[in-house]
């Protein structure tokens, strides 16, 4: 059967945001080659090739664009068996390692030409082989393969040059060697976690980024392991505290054959884990938490491009619907609960639609030309003068308008004086609008810590004006926090417990961004949000993150989060 290389390339998908995937495939090939050589001094150099001089600056001060890469390693090279596999479409030679035999097609998806030079050993003799791989030569062309003299195996090398970066991948490519190095680490991190990797560095002229050094200094010493069993399948979980990360997103990575495939944001699943906000360890050092899941199951079902899994996947994670046990349970559930369950779910979705509409109506002028009072806004979110002990958490409150995670808490007080709270020993008559004490979170092992965090929420009347100095809402929430921090705390059994000094507090002020509110924010050194619909900042003395949210932002984001549900019901 003849294979059309051009057709094969055209039918090989490569998303623009995966522009470095061809390079990753090349690096993994080098790792395999070094593994096969069984040497303990393996190295891989990734050299950036730029347009013009290597460090020539263009007018806007950035480095010249990257137009290609050279990947240099000292593995076994393109010996007979590796060369034969390279020339075979969809080769199964490295199937046991999870290789699909299609990685080199990604090269020609993003580059016009691949040049390979390899010095290797074959039957106690040494050879040098030169290969060209491109559409111009209609596939693989061996330009030379000659016997040479070598003193020792230290002189083995393979150089793969990916030439002439094509758009749209070229314009999407990161330009700094550090950024590229970190992305290589992320893609190949299982090799660093589970095995001893070769020395890998990214070289850009006189600048270089050592991936091994970066991993050892920022990740390796702060990791732990766990095993999860789902029916007969075993999943290995490696958790890492990532210090000095430029990305504050806590993520779960699904891996196959030592490579990351897809990721999900952990804040969608863990209550109190704030999106793009780092966690602090006991010494106060901020870190990002990364979890890596690997399994024979994931190795088996990864697609050939390693961009997804051949499983049913949705935003709530993997549902292993290919397995007969799942299918049986799924259809049994539908038979028993479909009518009742779907009816209740539909009613709840309609309830959310109505609540958002009601909330919006309370933000505009009524027939008398007046805005709703603060209490009207408050009552929609949570009944006033009550607590979570008195209100069904899911049926009689609408905390989801602010944040879905607020529903998962230890205790919530709504417009109650501090001295009335059973969880707080205080004599203060001050009444925070909402005061939320959260459960301990998974990253804190200390069982004596009563709460992982405390949240204070303050509402203001729509378009309110004429604040006095004592009515500054920022000063108000800071005052509440000082009193909560200084009070004595009790658990549900009435026993005294301590609130740790480093317990984080989160303060949210929900209001319209009038000139007065903006002045208060600026005077408190708060920073405008990128969408200019609020302000945020951190008070180090109170260990408090504070955010001012406009009503417009609150409604917009509540609609966005629930829009898929509304669409499914056609409402």
N, C-alpha and C positions, 0 to 999 in steps of 0.2 A: 504493500500500500504506500503510495507516494503521499508526502505531507507538504502542503503549501506553507512555507515559512511565513510569508506575508499574511496569509489568512490566519495562521496560528497566532501571530502577534496581534492582529486586529481583534481577535476573539479573546485575548487575554486582558481582563479588566485591571485597571490601575487608576484609582481615584487621585485627583490632584493633590489632596492632602496627604497622600501616601508617597510623595515624591522621592523619599529616601529609601523606600522599600527595595529597589534594585541594589542599592549600596549595601543594605542590611543582608540581602541574600549573598552578596559577594563576601562579606565579612564572615558569615556563618560557614560558607564553603571553606574559608581559610581556617576557621576553628576546627572543622572536621579533618582537614588535611594535616593539621598539627597533631590532632589526636591520633591519627593513623601512623604518624611518624614515631610516636611514643617517645618524643624528646621532652626534656623538662626545662628547656630554655626557649620555648616557642615565642614568637613575636608576630604581631600584625601592625603594620603602619598604614594608616589611611591618609593619603596626601591629597590636599585640595589643589585643584588646578583652576587658576583664575584667568580671566581674559586680560591680555597685556602682561605687565610685570606682576609678580606674585603679590606684592603689597601695594600696587599702584592705587592711588586714591582717585575717585571720580569726583565730580563737582560738588555733590552734596556731603562729601566727607566720608562716605562709606567705602568699604573695600570693593574692588572690582568684582563683578558677579562671578560666581563659580560656574565654570563651563565643563567640568569633568572631575573624575577622581582616579587616583591610582591606589590599588590595594596590594600591599607587598607582604608576603609571609614566607616562613622557612619550613613549610610542611613537606609532605611527600611529593607534591607537584603533579604535573600532567603525565604520569606514567601511562602504560598501555591501558590498564583497566579504567583509570579515571578519564583518559582521553576518549576511549570507546563509549563510556557512559555519557560524556559531554556531547558526543555526536549523535546520541540516541534520544529522540523525542520521548518525553514521559518515561524516562529511564527509571527502573525499579531498583537500581544498584544500592541506593542509600535509603531504601524504604524503611529499614529498621530504625533509622534515625529520624523518621518523619519526613524525609525529603520526598517531594512529589515529582521531581524531574522536570520542573517547568520554570525554575527560578531564572535561568538565563534568558527566557523569553521576556521577562520583565526588563532585562537590560536593554533590549532593543525597543521596548515600549517607550523608554525615556532617553535613550542615547542612540546615535546613528551608527556607531562603530565600537567594537570591543577588540582591543589588541592584547594578546596574552604571550608572555615570555616565561618559560619554565625550565629550570635546571633540576634534574631528577636522576634517580638510580633505577636501572632495569637490569636484572640478572648480572649483578656485580660490575656493570659498566655504567658510565655516566653520559647523559645526553642533554642537549639543549633543544627545546622545541619552541617554535614561533607559530602562533595561530591568529587568524583574523576571523571575527564573527560579525557578520553584518548582512543587511538585505542586499547590498551591492554585489556581494559575492555569493548570494543566494544560500547563505548558511555558514558552515564551518569550512574554512580553507586553511590547510596546513602549509605554511610558507617554507618551513624548514624543520628538519629533525636530524640532528647530526651528533655523532659521538664526540665527546670532548674529554680532556684530562682535568681531573680535580685532585687536590691534595687530601681533602676530607669532606665529610658530609656537612660541615659547617658552611660550605659554600652553596648548599642547596637554596633555591629561592623560586618563588612564583610571583610574577608581577602581572596584575590585571588592570588594564587602563580602560575606564569607561569614558568615551570621548563624545564631545558635542552634545551637551545637555539640551534636550528638546523642551519647548514650551508645550503645555502650560506648566510642566513640572519644574522647569528652570526658574521661573519667576516665583514659585512657591517655596523654593529651597531656602532654608535658613543659611545665613552667611557667616556666622561665627563658628570657629572650630570647637569652642566649648559647648555651644548649643547642639551641634552635630554629634559631639562625643556623648553628651547626656542622652540623646535620643538613641544612639547605638546601644548604650548601657541599658536603657529602658527596654529596648527590643530583645536584647540578649541577656537580660538580667538573670534568667534561670541558670545560665552557665556560671555566673558569678556566685549565685546563691548555693547551687547544688554541687558544683564541681570546682576544680582549680583551673581557671582560664589562662590562656597565654597572655603575655604582656601586650596590651592594645593601646595605641595612642593615635591621636589625630594631629597631623602636622600641617601648618599653614605658614609657609615661609620660615621665619625665625621663631614663630609661635607654635607651641604644642600643648595638647591637652591629654594628660595621662589618665585613661579611664580607670585603670586598676587602683591608682593612688586615690582618685576621687571616690571610688567605691569604698575603699578601706577606711577613709577618713570620715565619710559621711553616712554610711549605711551599715557596713558589715557588723560593727560592734553593737548595734542596737536592734538586733533581729531576734525573732522567736519562731517556734514551729508548732503546728498542731495538725491533727488528722481528723477528717470528717468522713463519716460513712453514710451514704445514701443508698439504701437497699444493699445490693451487692457491690456497689462501686465505692472505691476509696479515693478521696480527694485530699491532697496535701496542701496545707496552708502555711505560707511563710509571711509573717508580719514584720514590717520594717519601720523604724522611726527614721525619717529622712530629714536630717538637719541641714541647714543652709540651702534648702530647695527654693528655687525662684518661683515655683508653682505651689500655691497653698491649697490645692484641691486634694482631698483625701480620696484615694481610689482603690478599687478592687480590680486586679488584672487576671484575666483568664489566659493561661499559658498552654501551649502545645509544643512538644518536642523542644523544650528549653527556650521557646520564644514567646513573647507576649503577642496575643492575637487581638483581643478587644478589652475594653475597660469600662467600668461603671463608677459613678460617683457615690461614695459611701454615705454622704449626707442624706441621700434619698431613703436610706434604710435604718440609720442609727439616730434615734431621738437625741436631741441636744448637740449633735455634731453640726456645727455651723458651716455652711458652704464657704469655701475659700477663706477660712479662718484657721490659722494654725493652732495646734494644741501645745500647751506648755508642760514640760516635765517638772519634777519636784524642785529642780534647781532654777526653774523659770525660763529654761531655754525652749524656744519655739521649734516645733517640728511638724512635718507632714506625715501622715500615716499612710503607708502603702501595703496592700495585701496581695499576694500572688498565689493563685490556685493552679495546681497542676494535677494531672490524672491520666491514667491510661485511656480513660473514657474520652477525655478531651483530645488526646493524641489521635484517637481513632476517628473522631468526627470533625476535625479541622478541615476546612476547604483547601483546595489545591493552592490558592493564592495566599493562604494563611491570613486572611482578612476577616474571617468569621467562621462559625461552626455550622455544620449541616444538621442543625437541630432547630426546633422552633424556638425563636428568641423574641422576647419583647422587652419593654422598658422595665419590667419587674424582675428581670433576670432569666435564667435558663429554666424552661419547663421541659423535662425530658419526655416529650410526647411520643418519641419513637419507641419507647419501651412499652411492652404490652401491659405491665402492671399499672402504669400511669393511665393508659387508655381505659382500662377496666374501671379504675376508681373514678376517672373523669366522667364516664357515661353513667355510672351508678349514681353519682352526685346529681347529674342533670335530671335523671329520672325521678329522684326523690325530692329535689329542692327547686327545680327549675321555676315552676309557676309562682310559688311563695317567695323564693329568693329574688327572682328577677323583678317581681312586683315591688318588694321592699326596696330593692336597689333603685328602681326607677323613681319611686316616691322620694327617696333621699336625694337623688340627683336633681329632681324638680325642686325640692326644698332648697338646695344650694342656689339654683337659678333664681328663685324668688327672693332669697335673702340678699344676693348681690344686687338685684334690682331695687329692693327696699333700701339697702344701704346707700345706693346712688341717689335715690329720691330724697334721702335725709341730708344730702350735701348741697342741695339747691334751694333757692328761695321758695317758700310756700305761697299760698294764695294771698296771704296778708303781707307779703314782702319780707318775711323773716326767715332766718336760718334755724334749723333744728338745734335743740340744746345739746350740751355734752352728754347728758344722761340718755338721750335718745340714741345716740351713737353707741354708748356703752352697753345699753340693754340689748342691742342687736348682737353684740359680740358675746356677752356673758351677763346673766342676771345680776343686778346690783345687790349689795348687802348680803351676799351669800358666799359659800365656799364650795370647793369640789366635793366635800363630804356630803353636801346637801343636794347637789345637782348631778344628774346623770351626765357623765363626761361627754358622751357622744350625742345624746338626744336633745338636750336643752341648751346647748351652747354652740357658738359658731367661731371658735378660736381659729379654725382653718382659714378664715379670711385673712388673718395676719400671718400665720405659719401653721402648717399641718402638725408640726412636732409639738406645739404647745399643748395638744390634747394628751400627750404622754408625759405626765408629771407625777410627782409625789403628792403635792398639795398646792392648791390655788385659792387665793383669797381675792374677793371682788368687792371693792369699796367698803372694806371693814377696817376699823381702827386697829392699829398695831397691838394695842393692849387686849383686844378681843381674840387674837389669834392663839389657838391652842399650841401651835408649833413655835411660838415666840413669846418669851417672858419679857414684856415691855410695858411701860406705863404711858406710852405716847398715844395721843388721840388722833394723830395724823392718819389719813386714809388713802393709801395708794389706790389708783383705779384698779389695777391688776397686779398681784404679787404672786409669782410662781416659783415654787421650790422644786427643782428637778431631781430625778433619780441619779444615783451614781452611774457613770458611763464605763464602758468596757475597758477603756485604757487606764483606768485608775484602780490599782489593785488593793488599795487600802480600804478594808471593809468598814472602818470606823468613820469614814467620811460620810456625813449625813446627806449632803447634797452635792451633785456634780457642779451645779451652777444655780444662780438665782436670777430671775427675770423680773424687771419692773416695767410696767406699761402705763403710760399716761395719755389720756385722750383730751383733746381740746375742741371746743365748739367750732363748727365750720365757719371760716372767715372771721374768727374772733379778733377783735382789736382792743386796744386800751389796756394792755397788761401793766400792772404796777411792778415795781422792782421786786417785791416779795412774791409776785406771781410768775416770775421767770420759770418756765417749765423745766429748764435744764437744772436750775438751782433746786427745784422741787424734788426731782428724782435723785439728785445727789444727796439731798437731806434724808430721803427715805432710806437710801443705801447705807448711809452712816449709822442710822438708827438700827437697821437690821444687823449690820456688822457688830454693833456694840451690844446688842441684846443677847440673852441666853436662849438657847434653842432646846426644844423637846422633840422626841420622836412620838409616834402614834400611841405608845404605851405610857406617855407622860414622863419618860426618863430624860434627864438632861444629857445633851450631846453637844459637842463643840463644833463650831463652824470654822473650818480651817482658814488660816490667814490668806492662803493663796486661792481660795474659792473664787472663780470668776463671776462677775455680775454683768448682766446685759440690760441696758435701759433703752426703751423705745418710746419715742414721743410721736403720737399720730395726730396730725393737724394739717391745716393749710399753711403754705409757705408765705405768710404775709411779710411785710417789710420788718415788722417787729420781731417775728420769729427768726428771720434771716439775720437781723442785727444781733440777737441773742446768740445765734450759732457762731457768727464771725467773732464776737467778743469772747467766746469760749474756745476759740481756735479749732473749731470743727471744720472738716473738709467737705466741699460739695461733692455729691455723688456724680459719677460720669454722665448720668442722664439728667442732671440738674433738678431732680425731683426729691432731693433730700440732702442731709448732711450726716457725717459720721466722724467718729474720733475715739480716742482711748485716753482715759484718765488713769495714769499709772498709780497715783496715790490711793485711789479707791479700787484699783484693778478692775475697772469697768469699761466695757465697750458701750458706746452710746450712739444711737442712730435716730435721726429725725426723719420720719416717713410722711410724705404728703398723702392726702386722701386720694389724689389722682393715681399715684403710684400703687397704693394699696389695692384699689379697685381693678386697675389694669392687670396687675400680677395675679390677683384672684381669678379673674376671667381667663387668663392664659393657662393657669394650672388646671382649670376645670373645663376648658373648651372642648377637649376630646370627649368628655362624658356627655356634654350638651349635644355635640354633633352626633354621637352614637344614638341618642334618643330623638334627634331631630327637633330639638327645642331651642 
